[in-house]
């Protein structure tokens, strides 16, 4: 696929995510997917979804864990940049920590690596401090 087609796939992913269509999201992933969101080396109970995942089944578990802990409100991609098989997206999102009702908001960068119109690698970079603050943690 060319860079323009790769960007189209990633934009479709954001559209499916916004609709809550997780089956379509999973269909855009390769069977051998390598996923990490957020990329961090520090494990925290409040951000339990932040561990490496592999394959479609584990992506379903990622979303289940994420949605149990937070209620996403807005996912806003701003800029899409493609080079070769990679698409880099800059954006912002907002959500609510379910246990406290507190809102968080942060900027992020997502990097998608593509192969044969499927996402094979995903990295989501953001500072988890604002999420922890929403859970009442430091």
C-alpha positions as CSV (number, residue, x, y, z in Angstrom):
1,X,0.0,0.0,0.0
2,X,1.1,3.5,-0.5
3,X,1.3,6.3,2.1
4,X,-2.1,7.8,1.1
5,X,-3.8,4.4,1.5
6,X,-2.1,3.8,4.9
7,X,-3.5,7.2,6.1
8,X,-6.9,6.2,4.9
9,X,-6.8,3.0,6.9
10,X,-5.8,4.9,10.1
11,X,-8.5,7.5,9.5
12,X,-11.0,4.6,9.2
13,X,-9.7,3.3,12.5
14,X,-10.5,6.6,14.2
15,X,-13.9,6.7,12.7
16,X,-14.7,3.1,13.8
17,X,-13.3,3.9,17.3
18,X,-15.5,7.0,17.5
19,X,-18.6,4.9,16.7
20,X,-17.6,2.3,19.2
21,X,-17.3,-0.3,16.4
22,X,-14.7,-2.5,18.0
23,X,-15.2,-5.4,15.6
24,X,-14.2,-3.1,12.7
25,X,-11.2,-1.9,14.8
26,X,-10.1,-5.5,15.4
27,X,-10.5,-6.3,11.7
28,X,-8.0,-3.5,10.8
29,X,-5.4,-5.3,12.9
30,X,-3.0,-8.0,11.8
31,X,-3.2,-11.4,13.6
32,X,0.4,-10.9,14.8
33,X,-0.2,-7.3,16.0
34,X,2.3,-5.7,18.4
35,X,0.4,-3.1,20.5
36,X,1.3,-0.8,23.4
37,X,-0.9,2.0,24.8
38,X,0.4,3.9,26.5
39,X,4.1,3.2,26.1
40,X,5.4,3.1,29.6
41,X,7.7,1.1,31.8
42,X,5.9,1.8,35.0
43,X,2.9,-0.3,35.8
44,X,0.1,1.4,37.8
45,X,-3.2,-0.3,38.8
46,X,-5.1,2.8,37.7
47,X,-3.7,2.5,34.2
48,X,-3.8,-1.3,34.0
49,X,-4.4,-1.3,30.3
50,X,-0.9,0.0,29.7
51,X,0.9,-3.3,29.0
52,X,2.2,-4.8,25.8
53,X,-0.5,-6.7,23.8
54,X,-0.2,-9.1,21.0
55,X,-2.9,-10.2,18.5
56,X,-6.5,-9.4,18.1
57,X,-7.8,-11.2,21.2
58,X,-5.5,-9.2,23.4
59,X,-6.8,-6.0,21.7
60,X,-10.3,-6.9,22.8
61,X,-9.0,-7.3,26.4
62,X,-7.3,-3.9,26.1
63,X,-10.5,-2.1,25.2
64,X,-12.5,-4.0,27.9
65,X,-9.9,-3.0,30.6
66,X,-9.7,0.6,29.3
67,X,-13.5,1.1,29.2
68,X,-14.0,-0.5,32.7
69,X,-11.7,2.2,34.1
70,X,-12.4,5.3,32.0
71,X,-15.2,6.7,30.0
72,X,-13.7,8.3,26.8
73,X,-15.3,11.5,25.8
74,X,-13.4,12.8,22.9
75,X,-10.6,11.5,20.7
76,X,-9.3,14.2,18.4
77,X,-6.6,13.4,15.8
78,X,-5.1,16.7,14.4
79,X,-2.3,15.8,12.0
80,X,-1.5,12.7,10.0
81,X,2.0,12.2,8.6
82,X,3.0,9.2,6.5
83,X,6.3,7.9,5.4
84,X,6.8,4.4,4.0
85,X,4.7,1.9,6.0
86,X,4.3,4.3,9.0
87,X,1.6,6.7,9.9
88,X,2.2,9.2,12.7
89,X,-0.8,10.9,14.2
90,X,-0.8,13.8,16.7
91,X,-3.9,14.5,18.7
92,X,-5.7,15.0,22.0
93,X,-8.3,13.1,24.0
94,X,-10.5,13.6,27.1
95,X,-12.2,11.2,29.3
96,X,-13.5,10.5,32.8
97,X,-12.1,8.2,35.5
98,X,-15.0,6.1,36.4
99,X,-14.1,5.7,40.1
100,X,-13.9,9.4,40.8
101,X,-15.9,11.1,38.0
102,X,-12.9,13.4,37.4
103,X,-12.0,14.5,33.9
104,X,-8.5,14.1,32.3
105,X,-7.2,15.5,29.0
106,X,-3.9,15.0,27.3
107,X,-2.1,15.4,24.0
108,X,-0.7,12.2,22.4
109,X,1.2,10.8,19.5
110,X,0.3,7.5,17.9
111,X,2.5,5.6,15.5
112,X,1.0,2.9,13.3
113,X,3.1,0.5,11.2
114,X,1.2,-1.1,8.3
115,X,1.6,-4.2,6.2
116,X,-0.9,-5.4,3.5
117,X,-3.5,-2.9,4.6
118,X,-3.4,-4.1,8.3
119,X,-1.9,-2.5,11.3
120,X,1.0,-4.7,12.5
121,X,2.5,-2.4,15.2
122,X,1.0,0.4,17.3
123,X,2.6,2.7,19.8
124,X,0.6,5.3,21.8
125,X,2.7,7.9,23.6
126,X,1.2,10.1,26.2
127,X,2.0,11.3,29.8
128,X,-0.1,9.2,32.2
129,X,0.2,11.8,35.0
130,X,-3.1,13.5,34.0
131,X,-4.9,10.1,34.0
132,X,-3.5,9.3,37.4
133,X,-4.6,12.7,38.7
134,X,-8.1,12.0,37.5
135,X,-8.0,8.8,39.6
136,X,-6.8,10.9,42.6
137,X,-3.3,9.6,42.5
138,X,0.1,11.1,42.2
